[in-house]
Amino acid sequence: MLQQMILFDTLKHKLSHGGIYIVEDIPISNLKPWYDKMKKEEKPRYNYIFIDLREHRKTSDNILMVYKNGERIRI
């Protein structure tokens, strides 16, 4: 998890307006730290969602975090 967060912190500033960054394979045990981190990151130009895909693949680490710079995420 730490490596994922460091890489996210390093690369998020390089995203173009409307650029998307996806973190995959977040285990349920690491979801709260990611959620807490993203709440601190929240600014008017930042948008993110968590997508739980565990039911589809029957694994405990199949959660995605999708971050979009400058635009709303539409599902």
C-alpha positions in Angstrom: 0.0 0.0 0.0 2.8 2.4 0.8 4.3 2.1 -2.6 0.9 2.7 -4.2 0.4 5.9 -2.2 3.9 7.2 -2.9 3.5 6.6 -6.6 0.1 8.3 -6.6 1.5 11.3 -4.7 4.4 11.5 -7.3 2.3 11.2 -10.4 -1.0 13.0 -9.6 0.5 16.4 -10.3 1.5 15.2 -13.8 -2.0 14.4 -14.9 -3.5 16.7 -17.6 -6.9 18.2 -17.0 -9.4 15.3 -17.3 -6.6 12.8 -16.8 -7.4 9.6 -15.0 -5.2 7.6 -12.5 -6.3 4.1 -11.4 -5.0 2.2 -8.4 -6.0 -1.4 -8.6 -5.9 -4.4 -6.2 -6.6 -2.5 -3.0 -7.3 -5.1 -0.3 -10.2 -4.4 2.0 -7.8 -4.1 4.9 -6.2 -1.1 3.1 -9.4 0.6 2.0 -9.7 2.8 5.1 -6.1 4.3 4.8 -6.8 5.0 1.1 -10.2 6.6 1.9 -8.6 8.7 4.7 -5.8 9.8 2.3 -8.2 10.8 -0.5 -10.4 12.8 1.9 -7.3 14.8 2.8 -6.6 15.3 -0.9 -10.0 16.5 -1.8 -10.0 19.9 -3.5 -12.5 21.4 -5.9 -10.5 20.2 -8.9 -10.0 16.6 -7.6 -12.5 13.8 -7.9 -12.3 10.2 -7.0 -14.4 7.0 -6.4 -13.8 3.6 -5.1 -15.1 0.6 -7.1 -15.6 -2.7 -5.3 -15.2 -5.6 -7.7 -14.6 -8.3 -5.1 -18.0 -10.0 -5.9 -17.1 -10.4 -9.5 -13.7 -12.2 -9.0 -14.2 -13.5 -5.4 -10.9 -12.0 -4.1 -10.3 -9.8 -1.2 -8.1 -7.3 -3.1 -10.2 -6.4 -6.0 -11.0 -2.8 -5.1 -10.2 0.1 -7.5 -9.6 3.8 -6.7 -10.3 6.0 -9.7 -9.0 9.6 -9.6 -9.8 12.1 -12.2 -8.1 15.5 -12.4 -10.4 18.5 -12.9 -13.6 16.9 -13.9 -16.4 14.9 -12.3 -16.3 11.1 -12.7 -19.4 9.9 -14.4 -20.4 6.3 -14.1 
